[in-house]
Every structure is written in C-alpha cells, then in structure tokens.
Amino acid sequence: MNKALIHRALATDNSLTSLALRLPAGVIFVAHGAQKLFGSFGGYGLEGTGQWMASIGLEPGYLMALAAGSAEFFGGIALLIGLLTRPAAFVLAITMLVAIITVHLPNGLFMSNNGYEFGLTLLSISVALVFNGGGKLSLDRKLSDMVNTSRSSSLSSNR
C-alpha cells in the first residue's frame, strides 16, 4: 500500500471552512442521487432517469443514470462524513460539469429557465473541496493524523 498516495488523498487542513461546504452540498447530492437511483423525493428512479438521459443523447441511459445517481448519492455521503473528500468531490465536479454542458448550458444562467446556476454552484463547491479536502471535522482529518503518526513512527524506527 502506497502511504504517500493515501496521505495525499486524505490531506486536509484543520479549518471549519470545508465543513460549511461539505454538509449542505452532501445533503443536496444525496437527495439528488436518491431521486435518480431510488425514485425518492419525487424522482423517477433508474428506469425513468435512464430513459430521460437516453432521450437527450446520454447513452446508454440506464448506465448513465446509474453512474450519475451513484456519484451523487455515494459522493454526497462521502462529503457528509468527510471520507475521501478530495476524490469524491472530484467525481462530483465531473458529474456537475456533464450536467451543465449536456442539460443546462443552452438555457442560460438562471434556474427559472432550467439554467446552469445551481449546477455551477455545486461545481464550485466540489472544486473547492478538491483543493481543500475535508477540513477539521472530517474522517479524512482523523485518518490523515493516523497515517502521519504511522509515518513518523516508521521513520524513527528506521533510524
């Protein structure tokens, strides 16, 4: 196992800023993912979402619905608990970029016209979390501390 890679994936500061981004974005992503995957909160589930995605040219629709729904649902859970925040946020940023380009961009900025302002907001939050990591109250922070402690003890035992 490459500890340096794990350390980079978990690296974060001790700020509460990421928490303020992670929690609301996590709730929103989980809810939107649950709509796509399970039909919760008035969503159409995998079948309906897959048919819609196929109708706009995202083929195969069912697989695309599964990918987008899973990214949002499981990525949202990862944001909520702050576990693997950077990779989860990266996948969510890609998901939002695809949504903006394929669905919302032609409609302009404003949500009232099905525009991209909401998607752009979620994209911005996701990108910020890619840069900052999970922050103070995250599992990433706890795991990073454990990895750093493990690295320090192995370095001192090798001397």
C-alpha positions as CSV (number, residue, x, y, z in Angstrom):
1,M,0.0,0.0,0.0
2,N,1.4,3.4,-1.0
3,K,1.2,5.5,2.1
4,A,2.2,8.7,0.2
5,L,-0.7,8.3,-2.1
6,I,-3.1,7.7,0.8
7,H,-1.6,10.7,2.6
8,R,-2.2,13.0,-0.5
9,A,-5.8,11.7,-0.9
10,L,-6.6,12.4,2.8
11,A,-4.6,15.6,3.2
12,T,-6.6,18.5,4.7
13,D,-6.2,21.5,6.9
14,N,-7.7,22.0,10.3
15,S,-10.2,24.6,9.2
16,L,-14.0,24.5,9.6
17,T,-14.5,26.1,6.1
18,S,-14.7,22.7,4.4
19,L,-17.4,21.6,6.9
20,A,-19.5,24.6,5.9
21,L,-19.3,23.4,2.2
22,R,-19.4,19.7,2.8
23,L,-22.6,19.5,4.9
24,P,-25.1,21.4,2.6
25,A,-23.6,20.0,-0.6
26,G,-23.6,16.5,0.8
27,V,-27.3,16.7,1.7
28,I,-28.1,18.1,-1.8
29,F,-26.1,15.5,-3.6
30,V,-27.5,12.6,-1.5
31,A,-31.1,13.8,-2.2
32,H,-30.5,14.2,-5.9
33,G,-28.8,10.8,-6.1
34,A,-31.7,9.2,-4.3
35,Q,-34.0,10.7,-6.8
36,K,-32.1,9.1,-9.7
37,L,-31.4,5.7,-8.0
38,F,-34.5,5.0,-5.9
39,G,-37.2,7.4,-7.1
40,S,-37.1,9.2,-3.7
41,F,-38.3,12.7,-3.2
42,G,-40.3,12.7,-6.4
43,G,-37.6,11.4,-8.6
44,Y,-38.0,8.9,-11.4
45,G,-35.6,6.2,-10.3
46,L,-33.2,4.4,-12.6
47,E,-35.7,3.5,-15.3
48,G,-37.2,6.9,-15.7
49,T,-33.9,8.8,-15.3
50,G,-32.3,6.4,-17.7
51,Q,-35.0,6.9,-20.3
52,W,-34.7,10.7,-19.9
53,M,-30.9,10.5,-20.2
54,A,-31.2,8.4,-23.4
55,S,-33.6,10.9,-24.8
56,I,-31.0,13.7,-24.5
57,G,-28.3,11.6,-26.1
58,L,-26.5,10.2,-23.0
59,E,-26.4,6.6,-23.9
60,P,-26.8,4.0,-22.6
61,G,-29.3,5.9,-20.5
62,Y,-29.7,3.3,-17.7
63,L,-25.9,3.1,-17.2
64,M,-25.6,6.9,-17.3
65,A,-28.4,7.2,-14.7
66,L,-26.7,4.6,-12.5
67,A,-23.3,6.5,-12.8
68,A,-24.7,9.9,-12.1
69,G,-27.0,8.7,-9.3
70,S,-24.2,6.7,-7.7
71,A,-21.8,9.6,-7.9
72,E,-24.3,12.0,-6.3
73,F,-25.6,9.6,-3.7
74,F,-22.4,7.9,-2.5
75,G,-20.3,11.1,-3.2
76,G,-22.8,13.0,-1.1
77,I,-22.4,10.5,1.8
78,A,-18.6,10.8,1.5
79,L,-18.9,14.6,1.7
80,L,-21.2,14.4,4.8
81,I,-18.8,12.3,6.7
82,G,-15.7,13.8,5.2
83,L,-14.3,10.5,3.9
84,L,-12.1,10.6,0.8
85,T,-13.4,14.1,0.3
86,R,-11.0,15.1,-2.5
87,P,-11.7,12.0,-4.7
88,A,-15.5,12.2,-4.0
89,A,-15.5,15.9,-4.8
90,F,-13.6,15.4,-8.0
91,V,-16.1,12.8,-9.2
92,L,-19.0,15.2,-8.2
93,A,-17.3,18.1,-10.1
94,I,-17.1,16.0,-13.2
95,T,-20.8,15.0,-12.8
96,M,-21.8,18.6,-12.4
97,L,-19.7,19.6,-15.4
98,V,-21.5,17.0,-17.6
99,A,-24.9,18.1,-16.3
100,I,-24.1,21.8,-17.0
101,I,-22.9,21.1,-20.6
102,T,-25.5,18.5,-21.6
103,V,-28.6,19.8,-19.9
104,H,-28.4,23.4,-18.6
105,L,-26.0,25.5,-20.7
106,P,-28.3,26.1,-23.6
107,N,-30.9,27.5,-21.1
108,G,-28.7,30.3,-19.8
109,L,-27.7,31.1,-16.3
110,F,-30.9,31.3,-14.3
111,M,-32.7,28.3,-12.7
112,S,-36.0,29.7,-13.6
113,N,-35.2,28.8,-17.2
114,N,-33.6,25.4,-16.2
115,G,-30.3,27.2,-16.5
116,Y,-26.9,26.3,-15.0
117,E,-26.7,28.5,-11.9
118,F,-27.4,25.6,-9.4
119,G,-25.1,23.2,-11.2
120,L,-22.4,25.9,-11.3
121,T,-22.8,26.4,-7.6
122,L,-22.4,22.7,-6.9
123,L,-19.5,22.5,-9.3
124,S,-17.8,25.4,-7.5
125,I,-18.3,23.8,-4.0
126,S,-17.0,20.5,-5.4
127,V,-13.9,22.1,-6.9
128,A,-13.2,24.0,-3.6
129,L,-13.4,20.7,-1.7
130,V,-11.0,19.1,-4.2
131,F,-8.5,21.8,-3.3
132,N,-9.1,22.0,0.5
133,G,-10.1,18.4,1.5
134,G,-12.5,17.6,4.3
135,G,-11.2,20.0,6.9
136,K,-11.4,19.8,10.7
137,L,-14.4,17.7,11.5
138,S,-13.8,15.0,8.8
139,L,-12.8,11.4,8.8
140,D,-10.1,12.4,6.4
141,R,-8.6,14.6,9.2
142,K,-8.7,11.7,11.6
143,L,-7.2,9.2,9.1
144,S,-4.6,11.7,8.0
145,D,-3.5,12.1,11.6
146,M,-3.3,8.3,11.9
147,V,-1.2,8.0,8.7
148,N,1.1,10.8,9.8
149,T,1.6,9.1,13.2
150,S,2.3,5.8,11.5
151,R,4.7,7.5,9.1
152,S,6.5,9.2,11.9
153,S,6.9,6.0,13.9
154,S,8.2,4.1,10.9
155,L,10.7,6.8,10.1
156,S,12.0,6.9,13.6
157,S,12.2,3.1,13.8
158,N,14.3,3.1,10.6
159,R,17.0,5.3,12.1
